[in-house]
Amino acid sequence: MATVESNLPRILIAGGGTGGHIIPALAVARELKSRYNAEILFVGTARGMESRLVPQAGFPLELIQIGPLNQVSLATKLKTLAGLPLSLFACNKIIRNFRAQAVFGVGGYASGPAMGAAILTGVPTMAFEPNAVPGMANRIAGRWVKAAAVNFPPAAKWFQNPEVTGIPVRPEFFAIEPPSTDPPPHLLIFGGSQGARIFNTLLPPIVPSLLEAIPGLTILHQAGARHAETTRAAYESSGADPNRWQVEPFLDNMATQFARAHLVLARSGASTVAELAAAGKPALLIPFAAAADNHQRSNAQVMVQANAAVMLEEHQLKQPELLLQTLISLLKNPAGLQQMAQQARTQAHPKAAQRIAEILVSLI
């Protein structure tokens, strides 16, 4: 890789893995590029979403070899630890050749070695933590970073110089107006890009009773590409009025779908929670129980404490009747939903990308 000679800010962004890490990182990269004309280099792994999304966004990407440490077998953990020195060496070489003036670790496999190499060589380092409970890389590096941007206040204790900046969310979510109370209510069931199997399994059997209890209710269920057909067949088998429900593998314009919804049933990944807050949407959140460090429960709990959401945990759904009665109770209380919507907005951060970029540049 050629040595960079420009006097513009040079910022290396490391990590990724899931959309919750790499999508906000790309928003910050765009802000750095447009506001400061910064030179950006991403560092990631071939297995993460960054390998596809970063080149699509027009940013250069260097790949390193590093495996997982959290929630893996002892053999996998030992293999990762054995390869860590080589990962640190690779990141040190990338940082040196790029002449990075600051390193921004966004969590994920590549984040740890890159932040570690930056800290060891004295390059100012900033961490980004979207979840209420930091991942392993950020928990380890947090005490050594120069600054940290967190989405939820409970995460701040893990870092030096933390600031609750929130997660960058697309502007169209902040522009959403509350839906009119005149038309019948609309329920959006959103399981993330892959869909949520628990939603696909639990909803079809209770939909007839839900539609009967809430006159005029319509439902849009995003089931994921792998499960859309079986979920649609389950809805059809339930006998529910086909004019009042719709099952789709993907939802192209999420802001538009959020705008229509009076209530959202969703997981509680960091990006989903941030979009709910930005849009001012009341939610019934069901955390993914297998998420690392149970961080989705912690994310949901923040929204519950703000009176912006209701939470049910997976172990409570062995009896689907609880899910049904919770949905009915929420949808029969428009005033309560409006109050939840107002509280959701209090958790939003419309200038998150701008503030994170400001902090990063201030470290140089």
Salt bridges, closest charged atoms under 4 A:
GLU5 OE1 - ARG99 NH1 3.83
GLU31 OE2 - ARG35 NE 2.65
GLU163 OE2 - ARG355 NE 2.73
GLU172 OE2 - ARG170 NE 3.10
GLU229 OE2 - ARG232 NH1 2.80
ASP293 OD2 - ARG139 NH1 2.91
GLU313 OE2 - ARG297 NE 3.04
GLU314 OE2 - ARG267 NH1 2.80
GLU358 OE1 - ARG355 NH1 3.09
